[in-house]
């Protein structure tokens, strides 16, 4: 079984909290950290944008990524939300077990 840390940017804390609660309530994530104060500079529709955002750091299992992605796309205001999963290479057995216990089917 594999684990992921997923990065998701949101336009504001309210949106981030709504998505974070939804991910945890639907057992698509064990934990979501909301990091405020992010400044993102990026290309969008031919010009450079400079926006304030919040970053969600999501801990989940690899097998849940598609469901997590679908949930975020259905609940996110951006046309193309950032949803990037990074594999967890190492982790404490207790923490990874906790992810197993709190995600997926009951």
Buried (B, 14 or more C-beta within 10 A) or exposed (E): EEBBBBBBBBBEBEBBBBBBEBBBEEBBBBBBEBBEEEEEEEEEEEEEEEEEBBBBBBBBBEEBBEBBBEBBEEEBEBEEBBBEBEEBEEEEEEBBEBBEEBBBEE
